[in-house]
Amino acid sequence: MSIDILELARERARREPCVLATVVWRRAPSSGKEGAKALIGADGSVRGWLGGACAEPAVVREALRALEEGTPRLMFLGPPEELEDRRRDGMVSVPIACQSEGALEVYLEPMMPSPHVVAIGRSPAVDALARMAGALGWRAVVVDDAGAPGDHPGVEDVITTLDVAAAGAGPGSFVVVATQGHYDEAALEQALATGAAYVGLVASRRRAEAVLGYLRQRGVGEEDLARVRAPAGLDLGSVPPEEIAVAILAELVQLRAAGALRTSAPAPAPPVQATDPVCGMLVDVATSAHRLETEAGTLHFCCAGCLAAYSSDPSRSGTAA
């Protein structure tokens, strides 16, 4: 399972942010095992195994917080009376008050996608941009209509049809159109449709105005047209194609460092959680298997034992979801 989760984490992190959670310590009778791993998505989905119903909602909640802040953290999950003794700098402590006296320590590691550059066209600027982006550890794809992989030396990933979506472009991508006037309009229209974080056009100002005017006539909205950076890149004046690529990459680095570029799709809404009125644990409302309808609303429980305890003593006030 561990190997599968690690492979899944590497693959998923290429496309979207996620968190790798690893059990680094346990005390029986916890169902989690040392070395057990799970992958937690930005939507709160879980692949893999960490522990039982008490631990998982708390781990998911803290994983989403780690993803939002972009920082790893260590969690301790155990009986409330142990929290103070186990507390260490930087550790997040969460009480588990269910029937088990087990405990876990879980390390949460956010995994963010590498920047993704899609360079469209066949020119020295396109190839230089893709190679330099790759040297930075970014993912780079060249889209060359009617081209072939051999036409782009040093570039590993080449799409030979004009299909920007097939190149993986999406809300976190940086798309640069540099077709030298061959199909700027079609390429730019596709790029805007992906919702890419950055859309640049390599063209003179006059040529750029003509391209944008054509798209305006085709019904592309002003809000989308305003997203196009044309000419793309920092203004270095009249420079050779390879230096145009440097100017574009420098602009991307500058904007990204300033936080002006969204480098991933907006995170889905986190799962709705409710508090178990008996033990205080958080329960995922959508997948809750133990619930009770009351006049105040629906109560959710982490396990059958908590539901039974509440049902036998209704004086225990709960929180409706």
N, C-alpha and C positions, 0 to 999 in steps of 0.2 A: 504493500500500500504506500509506504514512504516514497519509494522510487517513482511510482505513478504520480503521486501528488507533486513531487519536485519537478517532474517533467511537465505536468499540467501547469504548475506555477510559472515556469519559464515561458511556456507558450502563451499563456493568458496575459502575462505581464507585457508581452510585445504589443498587445492591442488595448489593454485597459488596466486601470489600477486595481490592485487586489492586495490582500494581506496573507502572508504565510504564518500560520500559528503552529508552534511546536511545544509539546509537553517536555519540559526540561527536568521536572521533579514531580514525584507523586508519593502519596502515602495511602496504602490500602485502608479501606476497601474501595477507593476511587476506581471507576471503570476506565479512566484514562491511563495510558501506559507511557513510560518514558520513551521519548523518540517519536511518539505518535504525532502525525501532522494533519493539518486541514488547511484548505484554501478558502478564504472568505472574500466574496466579491463585494463590490461597492453597493450592491443591492441587498446585502445581508445574506446572500445564499452561501451555503456551506458544502464543500466537497471534502470528504475525508472524515476522520474520527478523532475527537479530542476527549470526550467524556459524555456523561449522561445529560439528562434533561435539565438538571440544575446548573451545570457549568456552561453549556453552550450559549444560552441567551446572553449571559454576562460577557463571555468572550467575544461574541458578535458585536455587542454594544461598544466594547472597548476597542475592537479592531476597526470599527468605523471611525471612532475618534482618532485612532492612530493614523488612519488613512487621511482624514481631514487635516491633521496637523503635520503629516509627513514625517513622523518620528517614531522609532521603535520603542517598545516598552516591555517590562516584565510584569506579569500579573500573578498575584497569589489568591487562590480561591480556597477558603477553608472555614472552619467554625468561627463565629464572631469573637469568641474569647481568645482566639489565637492571633487576631489581626495585628494587635499592637506589638506583640513579641516578634512577629515575622516582618514587620515594616522595615524597609530599607530605602535609602535615597533613590528616588525615581520609580520605586515599585508601586503598582496600583493594587490595592487590597480590596477584595470583594467577599462579603460573608456568604457562606453556604450553610443554610440552617435546616436542610432536609435531613432525612433519617440517617444517611450515611455520615460517618465521622472521618471520611477520607478528605484529602486535600490535594491541590495541584499547584504547580507553578508553570505558567505558559508564557513563552516569548512570542511577541507579535512583531512581525517585520513587514512594514509596508513595501510594496514592490510597484514602482511607477514605470510606465512605458517610456522607452527611449523616444526622443523626438523623431518624427517621421516626415521625411521630405519626399515630395513627388515632383520631379522635374520633367516637364513636357516639351518635347521637340528633339531635333537633332542638330547640335551645334557644339563647339568647344565649350561654351558657357555651361550648357547642360551637363556635359561629361565632367567638367571641373567641379561643378557644384555637387554632383553625386559623389565623386571621389572624396572631396574635402569633408562632406557631411559624414561619410563612412569613416573617415579618419578620426572624427570626433566621437565615434561610437553611436552615431545616429543611424536610423534605418533610412536607406535611400533607394528609391525606385525611379527608373526612367521610363516614361511613356513616349514611344516613338511610333507614330502611325506609319505602317509599311516598312518599318525598320526591322532589324534583326539583332540578336545579342552581340554578334561580332562587330556590329557598327559602333559599339560603345566600349572600347577597351578599358579595362579596369573597373567596369561597373558590373556587378553580379546579377542584379535584378532588373530585367528589362521586359516591359509589356509592349507587344508589337501591334496593338490595336488602340484606337483612341477610346479608352475606357478608364476614366479616372477612378471610378469606384472599384474596378478590378485591381487597381494598384493599392487598394486598401485605404484610400483617402477618406477621412471622416472628420468629425469636429475637432480632433486634436492634431490634425495634419497641417503641414506647411506646403502649399502647392505653388509652384513657379512655372508660368507659361512662357516658353521661349522658342516658338516655332519659326521665328524669322518671317512672320507674316503668312505662313502657309495655311494654318488653321487656328489662328489665335482665338477667333470668335467662338468656334465650337468648343475648343479646349477650355476657354475661360468660363463659358456657360456651364459646362460640366463641373468645373472646379467650384463654382459658387454653389451649385446644387448639393455638394457634399457637406456644406457648412464648415469648411476648413477654417482653422484658426487664422491662417495667413494665406492670402491669395495675391500673388505678385505677377506682373506682366512686364517682360523685358521688351521694351519698344521705346521709340522716341515719343515725346509728349504729343506730337501731332498724330502719330500713328495710334497712340493709346486713346486719344479723344475720339478717333474714328471708330475704333473697336467698341468702346463704351457706348457711342452713339448708336451703333448697329444693334447692340444688345438691348438698349433702351427701346428701340423700335420693335424688337421682338417681345417686349413686355417684361423684361427683367426689371425688377423694382429698384427705386433709387437707393433704398437701404442696402441692398446687395451690391449695387454698383459702387457705393461709397466705400465698401470694404476692399476694393481692388487697389493695391499699391502699384502705381504706374508713374514713372518707371520704377521697377523694383530695385531695392538695395539702397545703401547709403550713396549720397551724391558725391562721386569721385571725379566727375567731369567725364571727358571723352577718354575711355580706357579700353584696352584689348578685352576680348571675350572672357579670357581666364580671370581677369581682374574684375570684370562684372560679377562673376561668380563669387569672388572674395567679398565684394560689396554687399551682395545679397546675403551671404552667410553671416557677415558681420552684423547686418541689420537684424537677422533672426536671433543671433546671440544677444544683441543689445536689448531687443524687445522682450525676449524670454527672461533675461536677467532682471529686467524692470518689472516683471510680472504682468506685462501687457498682452501676453498671448495665453489663451486657454489651451493647455497641452493635453487635455483629455475631455471626453464627453462629459456633460453634466451628470453628476451621480444621481442614480434613481433615489426616490424617497426611501429612507431606511424603514425596516419592518416595524409595524406597530407592536409595542410590547405593553403588557399589563403586569401589575405586581401581584404575586401570589399572596393572599391575605393571611396565610398561615405562617409561611417561612420567610416572606419578603423577597423571594427571588423574582426575577423578571421572566416573563413567559411570552413567547412569540404568539400573538393573537391568531395569526393566520393558520398556524399549524398546531395550535393547542388541542390536545386530545382529552383534557380533563377540564370541564367547565360546568358552571352551575348558573341557571337562570334565577335571578332574584328580582324583587320589586325595584331595587336600585339599578339593575342592569345585569350584565353577564360578568360573572367572576371566573377568572382563569387560574388554574393550578398547575404546578410543575409536575405533579405525580398523583397517582391514585391515593396515596397515603394522606397527602395534604387535603385532597377533596373529602376523604372520609373523615378526617379530623374536624374539618369545618362543618360538615353535615351533621356530625354528632354534637357539635357545640355551636349553634348559630349565633351565640352572643359574640363570637369573634367577628368584629366588624371588618369588612373587606373594601377594596377599592374597585368600583365598577369600571370595565373597559369601555 
